[in-house]
Amino acid sequence: MKKFVKKLIIYIAIVFLSIVILFFIIDAIGWSDHNYKRFTSKGQQSLIVGTSRAAQGIQPLIINEKLSSTDFELPIYNFSFNVGESPYGELYFNAIKRKLGENNDKNSIFIVSVDPFGLAVEQKQDEGNYREYGRTLDKIRHFYKPQIYYLFNYCRPEKWRSSGYQTLHDDGWLEINVKFDSLSLKENIKRKMDDYNSHVISPSDYRIHWLVETIKLFKQNGTVFMCHIPMSCEMSEWEDRSWPDFDKEMYEIAEQLNVCYFAFKKNRNDYRTTDGNHLFKDDGAFFTSDLCDSIIAVARNSSNR
């Protein structure tokens, strides 16, 4: 009996050690899911925040290149997730606060992407508690390697970046590789709109409060720019039905906090989307460049005053 117990303990120890070693290997070579790098990169001085529109649509590499001649603290990091993980709220605020590195020069740049779903409560998803609780961000307590708890609970072979469908870059940009043709686009938009039309949202004072607190936090460290990323006509119509005065309210918040707000909604025909909601990666590059042009124009006007 003693021999059996001893062998069992040794067997369990070997299995446990093998799992730990496997996780360390996965961590070292980057075979984790598309969120893992966001929890293991160092504190950042300049950030992009928002939902998946920002995660896919705003590309730090282009910002770093186009704003290289400015005084902003670069590089910038994309710390956006998705509408389930990172709607504006206390949980996302605390994660941002932990991610934010110190900047004694106060010259960081922050891009705050806003959209109706990310600032609303959803009838079913937020019933009883806000939708982000119980998800990934709620269970992350630090931003250094390795995240054994995270790898054990969330890392699955089917999520590994080797699939080629999605790649999380070191700067936080989530690259999505999809076939782009008119038939696929039509099917993707229909699928996405069927999903969105099944949701009932309403403006949330709670989320707006934490949006304001996030901007105030950023203003302590640098300059803030709010933006509404363009989307398809179908998604634009859904937003208008769900929150008719959204851009007006965002302009008012920006004015109160003395920050700039860029509403690119009117430019929606200038950019292609993969599903009506997310910019195709090439068009995301064009949009990011246009966003930088708007930022440069504001910075130039400010310096001329």
Sequence and secondary structure as in RCSB ss.txt:
>XXXX:A:sequence
MKKFVKKLIIYIAIVFLSIVILFFIIDAIGWSDHNYKRFTSKGQQSLIVGTSRAAQGIQPLIINEKLSSTDFELP
IYNFSFNVGESPYGELYFNAIKRKLGENNDKNSIFIVSVDPFGLAVEQKQDEGNYREYGRTLDKIRHFYKPQIYY
LFNYCRPEKWRSSGYQTLHDDGWLEINVKFDSLSLKENIKRKMDDYNSHVISPSDYRIHWLVETIKLFKQNGTVF
MCHIPMSCEMSEWEDRSWPDFDKEMYEIAEQLNVCYFAFKKNRNDYRTTDGNHLFKDDGAFFTSDLCDSIIAVAR
NSSNR
>XXXX:A:secstr
 HHHHHHHHHHHHHHHHHHHHHHHHHHHHT S TTGGGGTS  BSEEEESSHHHHHH  HHHHHHHTTTSSSB  
EEE    TTT SSSHHHHHHHHHHB   TT  EEEEEE  TGGGEEETTTTSSS TTTTSTGGG    SS  HHH
HHHH  GGGSGGGSSEEE TTS EEE     HHHHHHHHHHHHHHHHT  EEE HHHHHHHHHHHHHHHTTEEEE
EEE    HHHHHHHHHH TTHHHHHHHHHHHHT EEEEGGGGGGGS BSSSSSB HHHHHHHHHHHHHHHHHHHH
HHHT 
